Amino acid sequence: MANEFKNAQNVGVTSVETVYTAPAGKTSILLELDLANTTSNVVEASVQIFDTSATTSAYIVKNAPVPAGGSLMVIAGQKIVLEATDIVKVTSTGATDVVAAILEDVNS
């Protein structure tokens, strides 16, 4: 099967939300992850990668301030490899939109 570019989105995140789960049997690359604060106050946002094979979770960013009406490029330029069933999670203290760009099925 050919590589596929995908977008994953969550709108109005205010607690822990799963943004993307790598499909079983596939490896994916997280190319970009952007957060947009849709409130009129500063929010704090965190992004975690849950490695299901190791049963560990690591933060990419934790409690990063995102200005009112502003955005934060969490991943831009670097890449994060997601093995099968790894999970990308976002947490925010106020309504935050999340957009992720993913290259999926890179091991075919």
C-alpha positions in Angstrom: 0.0 0.0 0.0 1.2 3.5 -0.8 2.1 6.2 1.8 -0.9 8.4 2.7 -0.9 11.9 3.9 -3.6 12.5 6.5 -4.8 15.4 8.7 -6.1 14.8 12.2 -8.1 17.5 13.9 -9.8 18.1 17.2 -11.9 21.2 17.8 -12.4 22.9 21.2 -10.1 20.7 23.3 -10.5 21.5 27.0 -9.3 18.2 28.6 -7.2 15.2 27.5 -8.2 14.3 24.0 -6.8 11.7 21.6 -5.8 13.5 18.3 -4.4 10.5 16.4 -3.8 6.8 16.9 -1.4 5.1 14.5 -3.2 2.2 12.8 -2.3 -1.4 13.8 0.4 -2.8 11.6 1.5 0.6 10.3 4.2 3.1 11.1 3.3 6.8 10.8 5.3 10.0 10.9 3.9 13.1 12.7 5.1 15.9 10.4 3.4 18.9 12.0 1.2 19.7 15.0 -0.4 23.1 15.5 -2.5 24.4 18.4 -4.9 27.4 18.1 -6.3 29.1 21.2 -9.9 30.1 20.3 -10.5 31.8 23.6 -10.0 35.4 24.8 -7.6 34.3 27.6 -4.2 32.6 27.7 -4.5 28.8 27.9 -1.9 26.2 28.8 -1.5 23.2 26.5 0.3 19.9 26.6 1.0 17.3 24.0 2.0 13.7 24.8 3.0 10.7 22.8 1.8 7.4 24.3 4.1 4.5 23.2 1.8 1.5 23.5 4.6 -1.1 23.0 6.6 0.4 26.0 3.5 1.5 27.9 5.1 4.9 28.5 4.0 8.4 27.8 6.3 11.3 27.1 5.5 15.0 26.7 6.5 16.9 23.6 5.5 20.1 25.4 3.9 20.5 28.8 1.8 23.5 30.1 3.0 25.7 27.2 1.2 29.1 27.3 -0.8 29.9 24.1 -1.8 33.5 23.9 -5.5 34.6 23.5 -6.4 34.1 19.8 -2.8 32.9 19.1 -1.2 29.6 18.0 1.6 27.3 18.9 3.5 25.2 16.4 4.5 22.2 18.5 6.1 20.2 15.7 7.5 22.1 12.7 10.5 20.8 10.8 11.3 17.9 13.0 9.5 14.6 12.7 8.2 12.1 15.3 7.9 8.4 14.3 4.7 6.7 15.6 4.8 2.9 15.7 1.6 0.9 15.3 -1.1 1.9 17.9 1.0 4.8 19.4 -1.3 7.7 20.4 -1.0 11.5 20.2 -2.9 13.2 23.0 -3.5 16.9 23.7 -4.6 18.7 26.9 -5.6 22.3 27.2 -7.0 24.5 29.9 -9.3 26.3 27.5 -10.9 25.7 24.0 -8.0 24.9 21.7 -8.2 23.6 18.1 -5.6 21.0 17.1 -4.4 20.2 13.6 -1.9 17.4 12.9 -0.3 16.5 9.5 0.7 12.8 9.3 2.4 10.5 6.8 0.8 7.1 7.3 1.9 3.6 6.3 5.6 4.4 5.8 6.7 0.8 6.3 5.0 -0.6 3.2 
